């Protein structure tokens, strides 16, 4: 987006000042990424993810940041300290993470280290497969651990839908659909591209937004279908030809 909301501008300006005082000339860039850089940002609810890129000397001593971490947490600030070389050398290991950063961000200061990032489609497909299969295991295990209780089933949906959205965004990129940023749109477009049940995922979204509050037996059925859909998707991605 072109500019940050006014409440967020104040918080990020204070953060910039803190980082300048703590790390001085070692700061390469500061970038807000994720929901805080989109229309989905909700003051006092959304975390504010900030990429802090330091030079090699600056990253060697992060102790100064300890003095401010309590203040930052109260403001929902989640700083991630990296170097430019780490980003460049990690695109094959963490393409999903950096693709999601690049999909929605706002440069606060310094060099735009995300703009020119390019991703190997084979690396991205492999991580999508690995993450899908790993999260499917967690989803199944989490389903068992809920013991069918409404509160736990709802929490499982809330937590897992966020995790899968990051993977879905990467899958859309593999399909040539890199312009989708809104979380709900990402989920529903992935359903269309991969033949998943959009109605089921719409209900999962509604549960997460608390606009639908199914009874425990309905949640059981919903999560059971959810698991089946993710299993089918993981098999499709496993067999995907690029």
BAKOLTOR-475646 format. One record per residue (C-alpha): residue in one letter; chain; residue number from 1; x, y, z. Coordinates in Angstrom, 1 decimal. Each point is the difference from the previous one (the first is absolute). Layout:
<pts>
A A NUM X Y Z;
...
</pts>
This chain:
<pts>
X A 1 0.0 0.0 0.0;
X A 2 1.1 3.6 -0.6;
X A 3 0.2 1.0 3.6;
X A 4 -0.5 -1.5 3.5;
X A 5 -3.0 0.8 2.1;
X A 6 0.6 3.0 2.4;
X A 7 0.1 -2.1 3.2;
X A 8 2.5 -2.3 -1.6;
X A 9 2.1 2.9 -1.3;
X A 10 0.5 1.3 3.6;
X A 11 1.1 -3.4 1.3;
X A 12 2.4 -0.7 -2.9;
X A 13 1.5 3.5 0.3;
X A 14 0.8 -0.7 3.6;
X A 15 1.4 -3.4 -1.0;
X A 16 2.2 1.6 -2.7;
X A 17 1.3 2.4 2.6;
X A 18 0.8 -2.9 2.4;
X A 19 1.8 -2.0 -2.6;
X A 20 2.0 3.1 -1.1;
X A 21 1.1 0.6 3.6;
X A 22 0.9 -3.7 0.5;
X A 23 1.7 -0.9 -3.2;
X A 24 0.8 3.3 -1.8;
X A 25 1.8 -0.3 -3.3;
X A 26 -0.3 -3.8 0.1;
X A 27 -3.7 0.2 -1.1;
X A 28 -0.4 -0.8 -3.7;
X A 29 -3.8 0.0 -0.2;
X A 30 -3.2 -0.1 2.0;
X A 31 -3.1 -1.7 -1.6;
X A 32 -3.5 -0.6 1.3;
X A 33 -1.4 -3.2 -1.5;
X A 34 -3.0 -2.2 0.3;
X A 35 -3.5 1.1 1.0;
X A 36 1.2 3.3 1.4;
X A 37 0.9 1.0 -3.5;
X A 38 -3.5 -0.8 -1.4;
X A 39 -3.6 1.1 0.5;
X A 40 -0.4 -3.0 2.4;
X A 41 2.0 1.8 2.7;
X A 42 -2.1 0.4 3.2;
X A 43 1.4 2.4 2.7;
X A 44 0.7 -1.7 3.3;
X A 45 -0.8 -3.4 -1.5;
X A 46 2.4 -0.6 -2.8;
X A 47 3.7 -0.7 0.6;
X A 48 2.3 2.5 -1.7;
X A 49 2.8 -2.0 -1.7;
X A 50 3.1 2.0 -0.7;
X A 51 3.0 -1.2 -1.9;
X A 52 3.2 1.7 1.4;
X A 53 2.9 -0.5 -2.4;
X A 54 3.4 0.6 1.6;
X A 55 3.5 -0.1 -1.4;
X A 56 2.3 -2.9 1.0;
X A 57 1.5 2.0 2.9;
X A 58 -3.4 1.0 1.3;
X A 59 -1.4 -3.5 0.0;
X A 60 2.9 -1.3 2.2;
X A 61 -1.3 1.9 3.0;
X A 62 -3.7 0.0 0.6;
X A 63 0.2 0.6 3.8;
X A 64 -1.1 3.7 -0.4;
X A 65 -3.4 -1.2 -1.2;
X A 66 -0.7 -1.7 3.3;
X A 67 -0.5 3.4 1.7;
X A 68 -3.0 0.8 -2.3;
X A 69 -1.6 -3.4 -0.5;
X A 70 -2.6 0.5 2.8;
X A 71 -1.1 3.3 -1.5;
X A 72 -0.2 -1.4 -3.5;
X A 73 -2.1 -3.0 1.2;
X A 74 -2.5 2.3 1.7;
X A 75 -0.4 1.7 -3.4;
X A 76 -0.4 -3.4 -1.8;
X A 77 3.2 0.6 -1.8;
X A 78 1.8 -3.2 -1.2;
X A 79 3.4 0.9 -1.4;
X A 80 2.0 -2.5 -2.0;
X A 81 3.7 0.7 -0.2;
X A 82 1.8 -1.2 -3.1;
X A 83 2.8 1.0 -2.4;
X A 84 -0.2 0.5 -3.7;
X A 85 2.3 -2.9 -0.7;
X A 86 -2.1 -2.3 2.2;
X A 87 -3.0 0.8 -2.0;
X A 88 1.8 -0.6 -3.3;
X A 89 1.4 -3.3 1.1;
X A 90 -3.2 -1.3 1.5;
X A 91 -2.4 0.3 -2.9;
X A 92 0.4 -3.6 -0.8;
X A 93 -0.6 -1.1 3.6;
X A 94 -2.9 2.4 1.0;
X A 95 -1.6 1.1 -3.3;
X A 96 -3.5 0.0 1.5;
X A 97 1.0 2.3 2.8;
X A 98 1.7 2.5 -2.2;
X A 99 -2.7 -0.2 -2.7;
X A 100 -2.6 0.9 2.6;
X A 101 2.1 2.9 1.2;
X A 102 0.3 1.2 -3.6;
X A 103 -3.7 -0.4 -0.7;
X A 104 -1.0 2.8 2.5;
X A 105 2.5 2.5 1.4;
X A 106 0.7 3.7 0.6;
X A 107 3.5 1.4 0.0;
X A 108 0.6 2.2 3.0;
X A 109 3.6 0.9 -0.4;
X A 110 3.1 -0.9 -2.1;
X A 111 0.5 -2.6 -2.7;
X A 112 -2.9 -2.0 -1.4;
X A 113 1.5 -3.4 0.4;
X A 114 -3.2 -1.9 -1.0;
X A 115 -0.9 1.6 -3.4;
X A 116 2.5 -1.9 -2.1;
X A 117 -0.3 -3.4 1.7;
X A 118 -0.6 -2.9 -2.4;
X A 119 -1.0 -3.5 0.9;
X A 120 0.8 -3.3 -1.6;
X A 121 -3.3 -1.8 -0.6;
X A 122 1.5 -3.4 0.8;
X A 123 1.2 1.2 3.4;
X A 124 -3.4 1.6 0.6;
X A 125 -1.9 -3.2 -1.0;
X A 126 2.2 -2.1 2.2;
X A 127 -0.6 2.1 3.0;
X A 128 -3.7 0.2 -0.6;
X A 129 -0.1 -3.8 -0.1;
X A 130 2.0 -0.3 3.2;
X A 131 -2.0 2.6 1.8;
X A 132 -3.3 -1.4 -1.1;
X A 133 0.9 -3.5 1.1;
X A 134 1.4 1.2 3.3;
X A 135 -3.0 2.2 0.8;
X A 136 -2.3 -2.9 -1.0;
X A 137 1.6 -2.1 2.7;
X A 138 -0.5 2.8 2.5;
X A 139 -3.6 0.5 -1.1;
X A 140 -0.8 -3.7 0.5;
X A 141 1.8 -0.2 3.4;
X A 142 -1.7 3.3 1.1;
X A 143 -3.4 -1.4 -1.0;
X A 144 0.6 -3.0 2.2;
X A 145 1.2 2.1 2.9;
X A 146 -3.2 2.2 0.0;
X A 147 -2.0 -3.0 1.2;
X A 148 -2.9 1.4 -1.9;
X A 149 -0.2 3.1 2.2;
X A 150 -1.4 3.2 -1.7;
X A 151 2.5 2.4 1.4;
X A 152 3.0 -2.1 -1.0;
X A 153 -1.4 -0.8 -3.4;
X A 154 -0.6 3.7 -0.7;
X A 155 3.6 0.8 1.2;
X A 156 1.3 -2.6 -2.4;
X A 157 -1.8 1.6 -2.9;
X A 158 1.2 3.5 0.9;
X A 159 3.6 -1.0 0.3;
X A 160 0.2 -2.4 -3.0;
X A 161 -1.8 2.2 -2.5;
X A 162 2.7 2.7 0.5;
X A 163 2.8 -2.5 -0.5;
X A 164 -1.6 -1.4 -3.2;
X A 165 -0.6 3.5 -1.5;
X A 166 3.7 0.6 -0.3;
X A 167 0.4 -3.3 -1.9;
X A 168 -3.0 0.8 -2.1;
X A 169 1.4 3.3 -1.1;
X A 170 3.2 -1.8 -1.2;
X A 171 -2.1 -2.5 -1.9;
X A 172 -1.8 2.8 -1.8;
X A 173 3.4 1.5 -0.9;
X A 174 0.8 -3.4 -1.6;
X A 175 -3.2 0.3 -2.0;
X A 176 1.0 3.5 -1.2;
X A 177 -2.4 1.7 2.5;
X A 178 2.4 2.3 2.0;
X A 179 -2.3 3.0 0.4;
X A 180 -2.4 -1.4 2.7;
X A 181 0.7 1.4 3.5;
X A 182 -3.2 -0.1 2.0;
X A 183 0.0 -3.2 2.1;
X A 184 -3.6 -1.0 -0.8;
X A 185 0.6 0.6 -3.7;
X A 186 3.2 -2.1 0.2;
X A 187 -1.9 -2.9 1.5;
X A 188 -2.9 0.1 -2.4;
X A 189 2.1 0.5 -3.1;
X A 190 2.1 -3.0 1.0;
X A 191 -3.2 -2.1 0.3;
X A 192 -0.8 1.0 -3.6;
X A 193 3.4 -0.7 -1.4;
X A 194 0.4 -3.4 1.8;
X A 195 -3.6 -1.2 -0.1;
X A 196 -0.6 0.2 3.8;
X A 197 -3.3 0.5 1.7;
X A 198 -0.4 3.8 0.1;
X A 199 -3.2 -0.4 2.1;
X A 200 1.8 -1.9 2.7;
X A 201 2.8 2.6 0.1;
X A 202 -2.5 2.8 0.1;
X A 203 -1.5 -1.6 3.1;
X A 204 3.5 -0.3 1.6;
X A 205 0.5 3.7 -0.7;
X A 206 -3.3 0.8 1.6;
X A 207 0.9 -2.0 3.1;
X A 208 3.3 1.8 0.2;
X A 209 -1.8 3.4 -0.2;
X A 210 -2.6 -1.2 2.6;
X A 211 -2.8 0.8 -2.5;
X A 212 -1.0 -3.7 0.2;
X A 213 0.0 -2.0 3.2;
X A 214 -0.8 -3.7 -0.8;
X A 215 -0.8 -2.6 2.6;
X A 216 2.8 -2.4 1.0;
X A 217 -1.3 -2.8 -2.3;
X A 218 -0.1 2.4 -2.9;
X A 219 3.5 1.2 0.7;
X A 220 1.1 -3.7 0.1;
X A 221 -1.4 -0.5 -3.4;
X A 222 1.5 3.3 -1.3;
X A 223 3.5 -0.8 1.2;
X A 224 -0.3 -3.6 -1.3;
X A 225 -0.7 1.4 -3.5;
X A 226 2.7 2.6 0.5;
X A 227 2.6 -2.8 0.6;
X A 228 -1.2 -1.9 -3.1;
X A 229 0.3 3.1 -2.2;
X A 230 3.6 0.8 1.2;
X A 231 0.9 -3.7 -0.6;
X A 232 -1.2 0.2 -3.6;
X A 233 1.8 3.3 -0.5;
X A 234 3.3 -1.4 1.4;
X A 235 -0.3 -2.9 -2.5;
X A 236 -0.6 2.4 -2.9;
X A 237 3.0 2.1 1.0;
X A 238 2.2 -3.1 0.3;
X A 239 -0.9 -0.9 -3.5;
X A 240 0.2 3.5 -1.4;
X A 241 2.1 0.4 -3.2;
X A 242 1.7 3.3 -0.6;
</pts>
